[in-house]
Amino acid sequence: MGCPNRCVFCDQTSITGHEDGGISPQQVREQISEFLGLKVRNRGPVEVAFYGGNFLGLPTSYRESILDVAQGFVEGGAASGIRFSTRPDTVNEETLKSLASYTVRVVEVGAQSMDETVLSVSRRGHTAEDTEKAVEALKAHDLSTGIQIMPGLPGDTPESMFETGRRVAGMNPDFVRIYPTVVVKNTLLERWYNSGQFKPLALTEAIEITKRLFVLFQSRNISVIRMGLQTTGSLREPGAVVAGPFHPAFGHLVHSALFLDRAAKALQEEEPESKRITLSVHPHDVPKLKGLKGENIRQLVQRFRLEELHVLPDPALTRNALRVASVF
């Protein structure tokens, strides 16, 4: 909803799990109430989130009607704030001033790429400069700002993907989401894929590129709050994802790749005398170090010709830290 055109990769019904046609204020009220009615232990702050379209591109009266419902829950103490995603070319002084009476805390900008050729081929209908202006305006209004990018779009190259990362980092957003491009059914991208006009990233390529982008953002103290599309019910249906690096545990695969690099570097630098090694990490990091189905352990044993390699949880270690010890 609210989009002036349909991008080549987009089938929002599959991505969001909802049919087009909108949601009424009453349905918004019912969905929020249903969520709040769920019994959850130690529930943290609750935000009302509007995703899956171009929020600031919605007709003003309709947008305000659903914001009024959300604001009622905030004023009643059941929610702490409101957040939404929007296209960069709909962020301006007029649309931001219209939010003044609402407790909007976070706005996510769907940049997707900062390369003009990629934006044009993908039929985004906005420019990289639009994204820069949008982020600048959001910061001026003291709104927490996120940026969403999609490596592997038509026309992308390794250089353009990393340049997008560098330009996004240069805007210093509060956080980013990285969604490697997948081919979804009933999109123009599906037709291009079937005709051979478009080749998506392989899963291994997407993991490597996302890993490097993660490291870039981490070095600038920018949080990466999600990697890979969330697996909705629609995306789980057979044939919904036609091709591309879609994996229900994509983020875990990236974190595992990072831990593999970390462990390999530690083993190279310490040059342990023994071929029997223990690697200690924080308990929450054990699955990441081991990798999916123990793949990291297998690779490390093979690469360093180890006789044994054990992973031990150590609550005293900080997250992402790693300690190597020899066993004699």
N, C-alpha and C positions, 0 to 999 in steps of 0.2 A: 504494500500500500504506500502511496505517496511518491512512487518512483515515476519520473517522466518518461523513462524508456526501460527496456529490458536488456540487461547486460548479457553477453554471449554465454556466460556460465550459469545463469540464474534460472532456477525453478524453485521459487520460494515455497511451493507446496511441499516438495520433498525435503528441502533444507529445514523448514520450520515445523513441518508436520501439520500445517493448517491450510485449509483451502482459502483462496482469495475471497474477498467479500467483506472483510472487516469483522470487528468485534464490537458489540454494543456496550454502552456504559454499564448496563445491567450485567452483562456477561463478565466485564472486568470486575465488578463488585463480587460476583459469585465466585470467580476463580481465586481472587485474593482471599475471600472468606474461607474457601475450601482449603487453601494452603495453610492459613492460620489455624484451621481446625485440626490439622494433623498433629498428633502427639509426638513431639520431638524433644529429646533430652538436651538441656543446655543450648537451646537455640540462640544463635548470635543475632546481630542486627539484621533486620529484614528490610530489603529494598523492593519497591515495585519497579519492574523492568519492562520496557516496551522494545522488543527486538523483532527482526525479520522484515523490516521495511525502512522507509525513509521518513522518520518521525516528524521532522520539521517541514517535510513536504506535504503533510496531511492538511486537508482544509482546516482553517483556524478554528471554526466552531466545533468541528468534530474532535480535533486534538484537545481543545479545552474541556470538552465534555468528559473525556476519559481521564484527563489530568485532574479534573474536579473530584472524580471518584477516588483516585489514588491519594490526592491531598487530604481527603477526609480520613483515610486510614492513618496518614502521618499525624494529622492534628489530634486524632484519637489515641495516639501513642502505640498503635499496633505496627507501624512501619517507621523506619528512621529517615527514609528519603526516597527519591525517584531517580531512575536512570533510563537512558534510551540510546539507541544507535541511529545515525542519520548520515546522509550524504554530505560531503564537505561544501557543496555549492548551495546548500540551503541554510548554512550557518551565516547569519548576518546580524546587524544591530536590531533590525525589526523583529526577527524571529527570537532572538535572545531576550529582548525586552518583554516579549509576550510571556516569558517564563517567570517574570519577576515575582508573581504572587504564589508561585509553587516552590516546594522544597526539592528542586532538582539538584542533585549532588554530582552526578557523573554523566558525561556525554561521550559516546564512542563514535569516532569518525571512520567511516568506511573508505579509507584511502585506496586500498588494494595494491596500488603501485605508485611510484613517483617518476615513472618513465612515460614521457608523452606518447611515444609510439605504442607502448603496451596499453595505455589508457584508451587510445584511439581505436586500436584493433579490437579491444574488448568491449567497445561501445559503451564506455562509462559515461560519456557526456560531460565530464568535468576535467580540469587540468590539475597538475601537481601544485601549481600556485594556489588554486582554490583550497587545497588541503592546508597549505601553509597559512593562508589567511584565516581559515576556519579555526585552526589550533591557536593562532594568535588571539583571535576574538574570544574564544572560550577561556583562555588564560586571563584575559583582561576582565572577564566576568567572574573570576575566581572559581571556575568550575573544574573539577577533576576531569582530566582529559585522557582518553584512550584512543589508540589508532589500530585499525585492523588492516593487515596486509595479506596478499595472496600470491606467494611465489609460484612461478610456473605458469603464468597466464600466457595467452598467445602473444608471440613476439618477445617473450622474456629470454634473457641469456643469463649465465652466471654473473656476468658483470652488472647487468641491469638490476638483478635481484639484490645484489650486495649494495649497489648504489642506492636503491630504495631503502635498504636498511640504514645506510649512513645518513641519508636525508631525514628519515624518520627520527633517528637518534638525535640529529641536530635540532629537531623541534622540541626535544626534551619532554615528551609526554609522560604522564604518570604511569602508564602501562601500555603494553601492546598485546595483541593477539596475532598469532601466525597461523594462517589457514592455507597450506599448500593446495593448489588448484586440483580439484577432481572433476571428472566428467559426469554430470548428472543427467538422467533420462529426461527427455522432452526439452532439451535446450539446443540452442544453435551450436554450442560447443560439441554436443553429441553428433550432430550432422557433420561438423568439421572433422571430428575424430573418425567417424565411419568412412569418410571420403579420403582420409589420409592427409588432410590439411593441418591437423593439429596432433601433436604427440605429447601426452602428459609426462610429467616427471615420473620416473620409477620410484618405488618406495625407498630404496637405498639412497637415491639422489635427493629425494625430499628430506630424508632424515639428516643427511650431511649438510644440506643448505640451511635447514632450520637450526641445526646445531650451531653452525657458524653465526647465524643471525642472533641466536640466543646468547652466545658468548659476547657478541658486539653489544647487545642491549645491557647485558649484565655488567660489562665494563663501564657503562655509563650510568649505572645504578637505576636502570629502567626495568621495572618488573615485566616479565612475560607471564601473563595469567592464563593463557591457553595456547596449546599447539595442536592443530588438527581439528577438523569438524566434530562437533558433538554428535553422537550417534542417536538420532531421533528414531522413532518407530518407523517413519516413512523411509528413512535411509536404510533401515535393516531389511526392507522388503526386497525380494529377489529382483535383480535387474535395475534397482533404483540408482545405484552407482555403476556406471558403465565402465569406467576406467579411471586410472590415476591412483595416487598414493593414499588411498583411504584405508585406515586401520583403526579399530575401536580403541586401541591403546597407543595411539601415535605419540602422544606426549611422553609416555613411559619409554617408548623406543628411543626417543631423543635423549632423555635423561640417562638411559642406559648407555647410549653411545658416548655421552659426556663422561660417565664414570669409567668406561673402558679406556678412554684417552687418559684420564686422570691416573688410573691404576698402572697403565703401561708406562707413563712418564715416571711415576714413582719407582717402579721396578728398574727402569733404565738408570735413573739417577743414583739409587742406593746400591745397585749391583750386589744383591745379597749373595753370600757364599753358598748357602744351602739351596737345594732344589725343592725344599719343602717350606712353603710360605703360608703365612696367615695375613689376611687383609682385614683390618678392623674399621668399621664405619658405624655411624649412628644407626640404631635399630630401624628407623624409617627408611634408611637408604640401602638396606640389605637387598631388597628386590631389584633396585636400580643397578647395584654393583654386579649382581649375579646375571642380570640380563634376562630377556624372555627365554624361558626354558633352559636357563643356565648357559646361554650362548657366550656371554662374556668370559665365564670361567673356562670354557672350552678353548676360546681363542687365546687367552692369556697362557694357559698351560702349553698350548702348541707353540706360541710365539717365543716363549722364554724357556721351553723345554723343561718344564717343571715336573717333578714327580708327584707332588701334592699341592693343592691350593685350597685353603679353607677360608670362609668368610665368617667373621665373628661380629656380633652386635656389641657396641660399646656406648652406653648412654652418656658417658663422660665426653664423648667427641661431639663437636658441633655438626650441624647438617652440612653435607657435601665435603666434610673432611675425611681423610683416609690415612691409615697408619699401616706400614709394612713391618712385619716381623719374621725372622727366620726361625725355623724349627729344626733342632739338631737331634 
